[in-house]
Amino acid sequence: MERLHKIILEEGNALSSNVLKVDSFLNHQVDPELMYEMGTYFKNYFKDKGITKIFTIESSGIAPSVMTAMQMGLKMVTLKKQGSKILSGDVYQTTVHSFTKDMNYELTLSKKFIDSEDKILIIDDFLANGEAALGAARLVEEAGASVAGIGIVIEKSFQPGPQILKEKGYDVYSLARIKKLGENLIEFEK
Ligand code: G4P
């Protein structure tokens, strides 16, 4: 997605060879027009997959997901990172380890927002080690539903996530694929 590449180059900041800071348009401040265009790209790629619902993981996946859901005429569900006491007993839950943040969290989905007929599109802001997407996929599959695709805003293709998800057979579509990060360096895959 050309406009996303441009804004990553203009406003992105490689904090290290592993982490790209993009808080001016994705992780802190949000550019709604850019998010809308992301939604158009995701819709165009996944439109023939019979998708019934979009799932995302709080919090930075919400903006691109809601824009996609709006354009596809679907509902969007935010997977919570903590179990709710109120929802206890009526939830699917799985532990996810974040290597980037070196922490575990409980990814949680209320059972009333999924059924076995659902074909779910999972959308998230970053794909690094793939743990968040794999956790979301576990919840979908535990409910007997299927993962119809995984849409990612920024994939770091030098980290293990993209390969792991593709080896598991998931259809992964990323709007920007970063090959290399370094001081004053952001290099995209061709
Ligand atoms: P993984 O799911 O692919 O294994 O990634 P990981 O757990 O390592 O990532 C944990 C958090 O760090 C996620 O945010 C993810 O979006 C974010 N992250 C990973 N790599 C980068 C990066 O290069 N730049 C930025 N800015 N973020 C990165 P989160 O905890 O879910 O937070 P948020 O969605 O509330 O922003």
Residues whose N, C-alpha, C, O or C-beta is under 5 A from the ligand:
A	BS01	G4P	N18 V19 L20 K21 V22 N27 I57 E58 S59 S60 G61 H97 S98 F99 T100 K101 D125 F126 L127 A128 N129 G130 E131 A132 A133 G161
